[in-house]
Amino acid sequence: MTLIKSEAQTLNLLIGTYTKGTKSEGIYVYEFDGKTGKATYKNKAAGLTNPSYLAVTKDGKRVYAVCEAEPGKGAVAALSFDKKSGNLNLLNTKPSIGNGPCYVSTDKDNKHVFLANYGGGSATAIGVNKDGSLNDKSQFIQYKGSSANKDRQEAPHVHSTVISPDNKFLMVSDLGTDKINIFEISKEEENPLKELTAVNTQPGSGPRHFDFHPNGKFGYSIQELSGNISAYAYTSGKLALIQDVSGLPENYNGKIWAADIHVSPDGKFLYASYRDDINDLAIFNIDSKTGKLTLAGRQSTMGRAPRNFVISPDGEFVLAANQLSDSVVIFKRDKETGLLKDTGERITVATPVCLKFVNN
C-alpha cells in the first residue's frame, strides 16, 4: 500500500508553449512531486512550431499537440511519450485543415482527435492509427456567421472541442457566433461527428472553454468576452441552462479576457481564470444538488495572462500558466474551502499555454 501511494505522488507535467518569437523550444516535461509541489525539469520535445495546446491519451502513452502556424500551415502532431524518461518522440503530423488550431482533444478509445480551429472558425476530426499516429481519414466542419461584438465576433472562432464524460458527445464552443455546437461521436472512421443541436449563449458573450462536473450531471462554459460562467444541467448530449453568473471582480470596469475553466476532482469547487487587468482565478462553490455556483474567493496568479491552469489529480495543487510572464505558479489547495495558497514554487518557461498531468 505504501509503495502504490508513493508512486501516485510523483507525476509528469507537460507544458505546451509558443515558440515563434520566444525563447521556448517546444513542449517541456517536468517531474512533479505531489508531496512538496516542487517541479524538476525532465525533458523536452523541440522542433515543433507553436505546440501550444496538448491532449494526452487515457493511458498516458500518446500526446497530441496543435501546431499554430500561419494560415494554411496549421497542423496537429502525434507523439509517443515515455513516462519514465519523459521523452517525447514525434510519430507524425497532419494538417489541421482549418486555420489557427488552438485546442485538441482525444476520445477515451484513442480513435480520433478533435481540433478547434480558431482562425478558420472550424472543427476537424482526424483518425488515429493503432500506434497512435494520425491517418488521412478526416472530417472537416466549417461554421458561418457572426455576433454582437463586431471586433471579436466578425466571423466564427471555434475555441474548444470537449468530450463528454461518457465519451459519446462533443461540445464545440464557437466564440465568434455565441454557440455551443453539440455532436454525437459515432464509431465511423471518416465521419465520426453527427451534429445534434446548438445551444445559444448570450449575444456578445463568446463561449471559450467548457468543463464537466465529475458526476456527469452538470457542465460549465466560460465566456471570454463577458467574463460570465454558464452552468448547465447535462443529460445525454443535451444542455439546459440553470445559471449565468459573472466571474469578474466586484465593480470591475477594465478589459475582459476570460480564459480557462476546471472543476475540482472532488466536484466541490469550480475555478476560472481571467487575464489582462485581472490576472487571477475566481473560485466558486458548487451546489452538489443543483449545480449552481456561489463565489468563494479569488486568487492572484502572481503573473500575467493565466491562459491555462491545471488541478492535480488528487486535488492538492493548482498550477497556473502565466503566458505573458513566462511562469507557472504552484498553489496548494485547501480541499475544505477551495481557496489557494502560494507555495513559493515556480517553473520558469517561456510563454506557457497548456498544462497537462500524466501519471507515472
C-alpha positions as CSV (number, residue, x, y, z in Angstrom):
1,M,0.0,0.0,0.0
2,T,2.8,2.4,0.8
3,L,4.6,1.8,-2.5
4,I,1.4,2.5,-4.5
5,K,0.9,5.7,-2.6
6,S,4.5,6.8,-3.2
7,E,4.3,6.2,-6.9
8,A,1.0,8.1,-7.2
9,Q,2.6,11.2,-5.7
10,T,5.0,11.7,-8.5
11,L,3.6,12.9,-11.8
12,N,4.8,14.0,-15.2
13,L,3.8,17.6,-16.1
14,L,3.7,18.5,-19.7
15,I,3.8,22.2,-20.8
16,G,2.8,23.4,-24.3
17,T,4.2,26.7,-25.4
18,Y,4.5,29.2,-28.2
19,T,7.9,29.0,-29.9
20,K,7.8,31.7,-32.6
21,G,9.4,35.0,-31.4
22,T,10.0,33.5,-27.9
23,K,12.8,31.6,-26.1
24,S,10.7,28.4,-25.9
25,E,11.9,25.3,-27.9
26,G,8.6,23.3,-27.8
27,I,7.0,21.0,-25.3
28,Y,8.6,20.7,-21.8
29,V,8.3,17.8,-19.4
30,Y,8.8,18.2,-15.6
31,E,8.6,15.8,-12.8
32,F,6.1,17.0,-10.2
33,D,6.4,15.9,-6.6
34,G,2.9,15.6,-5.2
35,K,4.1,15.9,-1.6
36,T,6.1,19.1,-1.9
37,G,4.7,20.8,-5.0
38,K,8.2,21.0,-6.4
39,A,8.7,20.6,-10.2
40,T,12.0,19.4,-11.7
41,Y,13.0,19.6,-15.4
42,K,13.0,16.2,-17.1
43,N,12.9,16.5,-20.9
44,K,11.6,18.5,-23.9
45,A,10.5,18.0,-27.4
46,A,11.9,20.6,-29.8
47,G,11.3,21.3,-33.4
48,L,7.5,21.9,-33.5
49,T,6.0,25.3,-34.3
50,N,3.9,26.7,-31.5
51,P,2.9,23.4,-29.9
52,S,0.5,25.4,-27.7
53,Y,-2.3,23.1,-26.6
54,L,-2.0,19.4,-25.7
55,A,-4.1,16.3,-25.3
56,V,-3.0,13.1,-23.6
57,T,-4.5,9.7,-24.1
58,K,-6.1,7.9,-21.2
59,D,-3.0,5.6,-20.8
60,G,-0.6,8.5,-21.0
61,K,1.4,7.0,-23.8
62,R,0.4,9.3,-26.6
63,V,0.4,13.1,-26.7
64,Y,-1.3,15.3,-29.4
65,A,-0.3,18.9,-29.9
66,V,-1.8,21.6,-32.1
67,C,0.9,23.5,-34.1
68,E,-0.3,27.1,-34.6
69,A,1.2,28.5,-37.7
70,E,0.5,31.0,-40.4
71,P,-2.8,30.4,-42.4
72,G,-2.6,27.2,-44.4
73,K,0.1,25.7,-42.4
74,G,-1.6,24.8,-39.1
75,A,-1.2,21.2,-38.0
76,V,-1.6,18.6,-35.3
77,A,1.3,16.5,-34.1
78,A,1.2,13.0,-32.7
79,L,3.9,12.0,-30.3
80,S,4.7,8.9,-28.2
81,F,5.5,9.5,-24.5
82,D,7.9,7.6,-22.3
83,K,6.7,8.2,-18.7
84,K,10.0,7.1,-17.2
85,S,12.4,9.3,-19.2
86,G,9.9,12.0,-20.2
87,N,11.0,11.5,-23.8
88,L,8.5,12.7,-26.5
89,N,9.1,11.1,-29.9
90,L,7.3,12.5,-32.9
91,L,5.2,10.0,-34.7
92,N,3.8,12.2,-37.5
93,T,1.9,15.4,-38.2
94,K,-1.3,16.1,-40.2
95,P,-2.7,19.4,-41.5
96,S,-5.4,20.9,-39.2
97,I,-7.3,21.8,-42.5
98,G,-8.7,24.8,-40.8
99,N,-6.6,27.8,-39.9
100,G,-5.3,28.6,-36.4
101,P,-5.8,25.4,-34.4
102,C,-5.9,26.2,-30.7
103,Y,-7.4,23.2,-28.9
104,V,-7.2,19.4,-29.3
105,S,-8.9,16.5,-27.5
106,T,-8.9,12.7,-28.0
107,D,-11.6,10.2,-27.1
108,K,-11.0,7.6,-24.5
109,D,-10.5,4.8,-27.0
110,N,-8.0,6.9,-28.9
111,K,-9.8,6.5,-32.2
112,H,-9.9,10.2,-33.2
113,V,-8.5,13.6,-32.3
114,F,-10.8,16.7,-32.4
115,L,-9.4,20.1,-33.3
116,A,-10.8,23.6,-32.7
117,N,-9.5,25.9,-35.4
118,Y,-9.9,29.4,-34.0
119,G,-8.7,31.4,-37.0
120,G,-10.7,29.4,-39.6
121,G,-13.9,29.1,-37.5
122,S,-14.0,25.3,-38.0
123,A,-13.6,21.9,-36.3
124,T,-11.7,18.9,-37.6
125,A,-11.8,15.2,-36.6
126,I,-8.8,13.1,-37.6
127,G,-8.5,9.4,-37.3
128,V,-5.8,7.7,-35.2
129,N,-3.9,4.5,-36.0
130,K,-3.3,1.8,-33.5
131,D,0.3,3.0,-32.9
132,G,-1.1,6.5,-32.1
133,S,-0.1,8.1,-35.3
134,L,-2.6,10.1,-37.3
135,N,-4.1,8.9,-40.5
136,D,-5.7,10.5,-43.6
137,K,-9.3,9.9,-42.6
138,S,-10.8,13.2,-41.5
139,Q,-14.0,15.2,-41.2
140,F,-14.0,19.0,-41.6
141,I,-16.8,21.2,-40.3
142,Q,-16.9,24.8,-41.3
143,Y,-19.1,27.3,-39.5
144,K,-20.6,30.6,-40.7
145,G,-22.0,33.6,-39.0
146,S,-21.1,36.4,-36.6
147,S,-22.4,38.0,-33.4
148,A,-22.8,41.2,-31.4
149,N,-19.1,42.1,-30.8
150,K,-18.0,43.5,-34.2
151,D,-14.3,43.4,-33.2
152,R,-14.1,39.9,-32.0
153,Q,-17.2,38.2,-33.5
154,E,-17.0,39.2,-37.1
155,A,-16.8,35.5,-38.1
156,P,-16.8,32.1,-36.4
157,H,-14.0,31.4,-34.0
158,V,-14.1,27.8,-32.7
159,H,-12.2,27.7,-29.4
160,S,-12.6,24.2,-27.9
161,T,-13.7,20.7,-28.5
162,V,-14.6,19.0,-25.2
163,I,-15.7,15.4,-25.0
164,S,-18.4,14.4,-22.5
165,P,-17.5,12.0,-19.6
166,D,-19.4,9.1,-21.3
167,N,-17.2,9.6,-24.4
168,K,-20.3,9.9,-26.6
169,F,-20.7,13.6,-27.3
170,L,-18.5,16.6,-28.3
171,M,-19.1,20.2,-27.2
172,V,-17.7,22.6,-29.8
173,S,-17.6,26.1,-28.4
174,D,-17.7,28.9,-31.0
175,L,-16.7,32.2,-29.6
176,G,-17.5,34.0,-32.8
177,T,-21.2,33.0,-33.1
178,D,-22.1,32.6,-29.4
179,K,-22.9,28.9,-29.8
180,I,-22.0,25.6,-28.2
181,N,-22.5,23.1,-31.0
182,I,-23.2,19.5,-29.8
183,F,-22.2,16.4,-31.8
184,E,-22.7,12.7,-31.2
185,I,-19.5,10.8,-31.6
186,S,-20.0,7.7,-33.7
187,K,-17.7,4.8,-34.4
188,E,-17.4,5.7,-38.1
189,E,-13.8,6.2,-39.1
190,E,-14.2,9.0,-41.7
191,N,-17.2,11.0,-40.4
192,P,-17.5,10.3,-36.7
193,L,-19.3,13.5,-35.8
194,K,-23.1,13.8,-36.2
195,E,-24.5,17.2,-35.3
196,L,-27.3,17.1,-32.8
197,T,-28.1,20.7,-31.8
198,A,-26.6,24.1,-30.8
199,V,-27.0,26.0,-27.6
200,N,-27.1,29.7,-27.8
201,T,-25.2,31.8,-25.2
202,Q,-25.8,35.5,-24.5
203,P,-25.1,37.7,-27.5
204,G,-21.5,39.1,-27.2
205,S,-20.5,36.6,-24.5
206,G,-18.1,34.5,-26.5
207,P,-18.0,30.9,-25.2
208,R,-14.4,29.7,-25.0
209,H,-13.8,26.6,-22.8
210,F,-16.1,24.0,-21.3
211,D,-15.8,21.5,-18.4
212,F,-18.0,18.8,-17.0
213,H,-18.7,18.0,-13.3
214,P,-17.2,14.6,-12.2
215,N,-20.8,13.4,-11.6
216,G,-21.6,13.9,-15.3
217,K,-24.8,15.8,-14.5
218,F,-23.5,19.4,-14.9
219,G,-21.4,21.3,-17.4
220,Y,-19.8,24.7,-17.2
221,S,-18.9,27.2,-20.0
222,I,-16.6,30.2,-19.5
223,Q,-17.4,33.2,-21.8
224,E,-14.2,35.0,-22.9
225,L,-15.8,38.3,-23.8
226,S,-18.4,38.8,-21.0
227,G,-16.5,37.0,-18.2
228,N,-19.6,35.1,-17.3
229,I,-19.8,31.4,-16.5
230,S,-22.9,29.5,-17.7
231,A,-23.9,26.4,-15.6
232,Y,-25.9,23.7,-17.4
233,A,-27.8,20.6,-16.5
234,Y,-26.4,17.8,-18.7
235,T,-28.2,14.7,-20.0
236,S,-27.2,12.6,-22.9
237,G,-25.9,15.3,-25.2
238,K,-28.4,17.9,-24.0
239,L,-27.6,21.1,-22.1
240,A,-30.2,23.1,-20.1
241,L,-29.1,26.4,-18.7
242,I,-29.6,26.6,-14.9
243,Q,-27.4,29.7,-14.1
244,D,-25.4,32.5,-15.7
245,V,-23.1,34.2,-13.2
246,S,-20.3,36.8,-13.6
247,G,-16.8,35.7,-12.7
248,L,-15.5,39.3,-12.7
249,P,-14.3,41.1,-9.6
250,E,-17.0,43.4,-8.0
251,N,-17.3,46.8,-9.6
252,Y,-14.7,45.8,-12.3
253,N,-14.6,48.1,-15.3
254,G,-11.4,47.0,-17.1
255,K,-10.7,44.8,-20.1
256,I,-12.4,41.4,-20.0
257,W,-10.3,38.4,-21.3
258,A,-11.5,35.2,-19.6
259,A,-9.7,32.0,-20.4
260,D,-9.8,28.6,-18.7
261,I,-12.3,26.7,-16.5
262,H,-12.0,23.5,-14.4
263,V,-14.0,21.7,-11.8
264,S,-12.0,20.2,-8.9
265,P,-11.7,16.3,-8.8
266,D,-14.0,16.2,-5.7
267,G,-16.7,18.2,-7.6
268,K,-17.0,20.7,-4.8
269,F,-15.4,23.8,-6.5
270,L,-15.1,25.4,-9.9
271,Y,-12.1,27.6,-10.9
272,A,-11.9,30.1,-13.7
273,S,-9.0,32.1,-15.0
274,Y,-9.1,35.8,-16.0
275,R,-6.3,37.5,-17.9
276,D,-5.1,41.1,-18.7
277,D,-6.1,43.6,-15.9
278,I,-7.4,40.9,-13.6
279,N,-4.8,38.0,-13.7
280,D,-6.5,35.8,-11.2
281,L,-8.6,32.7,-10.6
282,A,-12.2,33.0,-9.5
283,I,-13.2,30.3,-7.1
284,F,-16.8,29.1,-6.8
285,N,-18.6,26.6,-4.5
286,I,-20.7,24.1,-6.5
287,D,-24.1,23.1,-5.0
288,S,-24.0,19.3,-5.3
289,K,-27.7,19.1,-5.8
290,T,-28.4,21.9,-8.2
291,G,-25.0,22.5,-9.8
292,K,-25.3,26.3,-9.1
293,L,-22.3,28.4,-8.3
294,T,-21.5,30.7,-5.4
295,L,-18.3,32.8,-5.3
296,A,-16.0,31.6,-2.6
297,G,-13.0,33.8,-3.3
298,R,-10.3,34.9,-5.7
299,Q,-6.6,34.2,-6.0
300,S,-4.0,36.2,-7.9
301,T,-2.0,34.0,-10.3
302,M,1.2,36.0,-9.4
303,G,1.8,36.7,-13.1
304,R,0.3,38.0,-16.3
305,A,-2.3,36.3,-18.5
306,P,-3.2,32.9,-16.9
307,R,-4.1,31.3,-20.3
308,N,-4.4,27.9,-18.8
309,F,-4.3,26.1,-15.4
310,V,-4.5,22.6,-14.1
311,I,-5.6,20.9,-10.9
312,S,-3.5,17.9,-9.8
313,P,-5.4,14.5,-9.9
314,D,-5.6,14.3,-6.1
315,G,-6.8,17.9,-5.9
316,E,-3.9,19.0,-3.7
317,F,-2.4,21.6,-6.0
318,V,-3.4,24.1,-8.7
319,L,-0.8,25.2,-11.3
320,A,-1.4,28.4,-13.2
321,A,0.4,29.1,-16.6
322,N,1.1,32.8,-16.9
323,Q,1.7,33.2,-20.6
324,L,2.9,36.8,-20.6
325,S,5.3,36.5,-17.6
326,D,6.9,33.2,-18.6
327,S,6.0,31.4,-15.3
328,V,4.0,28.5,-13.9
329,V,3.0,29.3,-10.3
330,I,2.2,26.4,-8.0
331,F,-0.6,26.8,-5.4
332,K,-1.6,24.5,-2.5
333,R,-5.3,23.9,-2.5
334,D,-7.5,23.8,0.7
335,K,-10.0,21.0,-0.1
336,E,-12.4,22.3,2.5
337,T,-12.7,25.9,1.4
338,G,-11.4,25.6,-2.1
339,L,-9.0,28.5,-1.5
340,L,-5.4,28.6,-2.7
341,K,-2.1,29.4,-1.1
342,D,1.1,30.3,-2.9
343,T,3.7,27.6,-2.2
344,G,6.5,29.8,-3.5
345,E,7.4,27.1,-6.1
346,R,7.8,28.3,-9.7
347,I,8.6,26.9,-13.1
348,T,10.3,29.4,-15.4
349,V,9.4,28.6,-19.0
350,A,8.7,30.9,-22.0
351,T,5.1,31.5,-22.9
352,P,3.4,28.6,-21.2
353,V,0.0,28.0,-22.7
354,C,-1.2,24.5,-21.7
355,L,-0.5,22.2,-18.7
356,K,-1.3,18.5,-18.5
357,F,-0.5,16.0,-15.8
358,V,0.4,12.4,-16.7
359,N,0.6,9.6,-14.1
360,N,3.9,7.8,-13.8
